[in-house]
Amino acid sequence: MDAHALRRQGWSISAIARHLGRDRKTIRAYLNGERVPEHRAQLPDAFVPFMDYCRQRLADDPHLWASALFDEIAELGYRGAYSTFTRALRRHQVRPHCEPCRAATGRDVAVIAHPPGEEIQFDWLELPDPPATWGVGSHAHLLVGALAHSGRWRAVLAEAEDFPHLVQALDRVVRKLGGTARRWRFDRMATVCHPPSGRVLPAFAAVAKYYGVGVDICPPRRGNRKGVVEKANHSAAQRWWRTVPDALSVEQAQSGVDKLALRMDERRRRIDGASATVAELAAAEPLLEVPTRPFPAELEVERTVSPQGLVSFDGNQYSVPPGLPGVQVVVLHRLGEDYLHVLTAGRAVVAKHRRAPGGSGQVVRDAGHVIALERAVLASFSDRAPCKSKVRRPPSQAALAEADRLRGTGTSGSASAERVVIDLSHYAAVADRLRTAPTPEEDHGE
């Protein structure tokens, strides 16, 4: 429209092209009627001749990889690129529908009502490539718990995902939330339920009874059933984990995710036409009180004794008797108790300490360990000056005598050589005598 109007005003094609920011050939084609708006020249679709073959192959095997099918039709003469091929598969809807594999996107979903104080959703978030100083392997483990009604969430870093660490992280999460809801929802964790059947394990049933809550297990392959905690996982991974530097300790990282969770409480939500922040909604939820102490699960972690006779546990360090540097020991702590024990590989208790607050950075030393360590260090200490390295010390007479013996040039060596080198005529006489059997007289004489 603008090109025709400007052309009627006497503008040149070059001037119109510069004014509209288009190529001169494009302006000329529109002005000459060679091109019509919203009508582009349709190139022949190279995929159409192969469409029936692809439909048949995917009807036989609905889960056949597109790359494998692309290799087949490439041998049949298809010359398009792989991206063009996959785009054609989606445009023509060649792959048949598979309901079990279909995601929630593009299908009907129901809005699930979450009454206040009714449900907390829990999920493990595995975070790849943690700092090497953490010593947790290829993944860090973050347990995220979210109130389904208000959306408030809290998270706790754990060393592993086994049963004792799960119980410890659950207790810390519900205390950070200010209480617990009436029901806990999990996906099919092996530490919570039997994954194929969804039946809650007896060990975790005892945990639920201790906290006075019910347990709900999500149906298989239904991550949207606990979408509140899934969205919290996404926020923690993108807004916190992507920015964690290598030099950060576990305690500092935990502080960072706590600060992010507090900032997320400022989000505004609209429920029943009223707008409120997540913090205001969470404060109004009728949560149950948490027991004074955590569920008494036994937590065991392996540690290596440092040269100073210390082992680390939960952000603190505890002493062991001297003589164990570099040895693998086990730190045993029953959740809720004020003491922890340090055991050897043979389950012998070598230390018992009162547990310091987690993440406080304290060094807890037993007085007996300190005295024994000082004695061991002083006993091995020498006040002599270090040996001089730039001195001349030739071999001593004893070393020279031993060298002569090895060479066979000494007195004892000469005597030994004289005994070995003998006249062979004695051997010849003995051999002649043995060729014939001795007479009885000779035998008696001998």
LINMO-V598223 format. One record per residue. N is the residue number from 1. SS is DSSP state (A for helix, B for strand, O for the rest). Layout:
# LINMO-V598223
{{N | SS} {N | SS}}
This chain:
# LINMO-V598223
{{1 | O} {2 | A} {3 | A} {4 | A} {5 | A} {6 | A} {7 | A} {8 | A} {9 | O} {10 | O} {11 | O} {12 | O} {13 | A} {14 | A} {15 | A} {16 | A} {17 | A} {18 | A} {19 | A} {20 | A} {21 | O} {22 | O} {23 | O} {24 | A} {25 | A} {26 | A} {27 | A} {28 | A} {29 | A} {30 | A} {31 | A} {32 | O} {33 | O} {34 | O} {35 | O} {36 | B} {37 | O} {38 | O} {39 | B} {40 | O} {41 | O} {42 | O} {43 | O} {44 | O} {45 | O} {46 | O} {47 | O} {48 | A} {49 | A} {50 | A} {51 | A} {52 | A} {53 | A} {54 | A} {55 | A} {56 | A} {57 | A} {58 | A} {59 | A} {60 | A} {61 | O} {62 | O} {63 | O} {64 | O} {65 | O} {66 | A} {67 | A} {68 | A} {69 | A} {70 | A} {71 | A} {72 | A} {73 | A} {74 | A} {75 | A} {76 | O} {77 | O} {78 | O} {79 | O} {80 | O} {81 | O} {82 | A} {83 | A} {84 | A} {85 | A} {86 | A} {87 | A} {88 | A} {89 | A} {90 | A} {91 | A} {92 | O} {93 | O} {94 | O} {95 | O} {96 | O} {97 | O} {98 | O} {99 | A} {100 | A} {101 | A} {102 | O} {103 | O} {104 | O} {105 | O} {106 | O} {107 | O} {108 | O} {109 | O} {110 | O} {111 | O} {112 | O} {113 | O} {114 | O} {115 | O} {116 | O} {117 | O} {118 | O} {119 | B} {120 | B} {121 | B} {122 | B} {123 | B} {124 | B} {125 | B} {126 | B} {127 | B} {128 | B} {129 | O} {130 | O} {131 | O} {132 | A} {133 | A} {134 | A} {135 | O} {136 | O} {137 | O} {138 | O} {139 | B} {140 | B} {141 | B} {142 | B} {143 | B} {144 | B} {145 | B} {146 | B} {147 | B} {148 | O} {149 | O} {150 | O} {151 | O} {152 | O} {153 | B} {154 | B} {155 | B} {156 | B} {157 | B} {158 | B} {159 | O} {160 | O} {161 | O} {162 | O} {163 | A} {164 | A} {165 | A} {166 | A} {167 | A} {168 | A} {169 | A} {170 | A} {171 | A} {172 | A} {173 | A} {174 | A} {175 | A} {176 | A} {177 | A} {178 | O} {179 | O} {180 | B} {181 | O} {182 | O} {183 | B} {184 | B} {185 | B} {186 | B} {187 | O} {188 | O} {189 | O} {190 | O} {191 | O} {192 | O} {193 | B} {194 | O} {195 | O} {196 | O} {197 | O} {198 | O} {199 | O} {200 | B} {201 | O} {202 | A} {203 | A} {204 | A} {205 | A} {206 | A} {207 | A} {208 | A} {209 | A} {210 | A} {211 | A} {212 | O} {213 | O} {214 | B} {215 | B} {216 | B} {217 | B} {218 | O} {219 | O} {220 | O} {221 | O} {222 | O} {223 | A} {224 | A} {225 | A} {226 | A} {227 | A} {228 | A} {229 | A} {230 | A} {231 | A} {232 | A} {233 | A} {234 | A} {235 | A} {236 | A} {237 | A} {238 | A} {239 | A} {240 | O} {241 | A} {242 | A} {243 | A} {244 | O} {245 | O} {246 | O} {247 | O} {248 | O} {249 | O} {250 | A} {251 | A} {252 | A} {253 | A} {254 | A} {255 | A} {256 | A} {257 | A} {258 | A} {259 | A} {260 | A} {261 | A} {262 | A} {263 | A} {264 | A} {265 | O} {266 | O} {267 | O} {268 | B} {269 | B} {270 | B} {271 | B} {272 | O} {273 | O} {274 | B} {275 | B} {276 | B} {277 | B} {278 | A} {279 | A} {280 | A} {281 | A} {282 | A} {283 | A} {284 | O} {285 | O} {286 | O} {287 | O} {288 | B} {289 | O} {290 | O} {291 | O} {292 | O} {293 | O} {294 | O} {295 | O} {296 | O} {297 | O} {298 | B} {299 | B} {300 | B} {301 | B} {302 | B} {303 | B} {304 | B} {305 | O} {306 | O} {307 | O} {308 | O} {309 | O} {310 | B} {311 | B} {312 | B} {313 | B} {314 | O} {315 | O} {316 | B} {317 | B} {318 | B} {319 | B} {320 | O} {321 | O} {322 | O} {323 | O} {324 | O} {325 | O} {326 | O} {327 | O} {328 | B} {329 | B} {330 | B} {331 | B} {332 | B} {333 | B} {334 | B} {335 | O} {336 | O} {337 | O} {338 | O} {339 | B} {340 | B} {341 | B} {342 | B} {343 | B} {344 | O} {345 | O} {346 | O} {347 | O} {348 | O} {349 | B} {350 | B} {351 | B} {352 | B} {353 | B} {354 | B} {355 | O} {356 | O} {357 | O} {358 | O} {359 | O} {360 | O} {361 | O} {362 | O} {363 | B} {364 | B} {365 | O} {366 | O} {367 | A} {368 | A} {369 | A} {370 | A} {371 | A} {372 | A} {373 | A} {374 | A} {375 | A} {376 | A} {377 | A} {378 | A} {379 | A} {380 | O} {381 | O} {382 | O} {383 | O} {384 | O} {385 | O} {386 | O} {387 | O} {388 | O} {389 | O} {390 | O} {391 | O} {392 | O} {393 | O} {394 | O} {395 | O} {396 | O} {397 | A} {398 | A} {399 | A} {400 | A} {401 | A} {402 | A} {403 | A} {404 | A} {405 | A} {406 | A} {407 | A} {408 | O} {409 | O} {410 | O} {411 | A} {412 | A} {413 | A} {414 | A} {415 | A} {416 | A} {417 | A} {418 | A} {419 | A} {420 | A} {421 | O} {422 | O} {423 | O} {424 | O} {425 | A} {426 | A} {427 | A} {428 | A} {429 | A} {430 | A} {431 | A} {432 | A} {433 | A} {434 | A} {435 | A} {436 | O} {437 | O} {438 | O} {439 | O} {440 | A} {441 | A} {442 | A} {443 | A} {444 | A} {445 | A} {446 | O}}
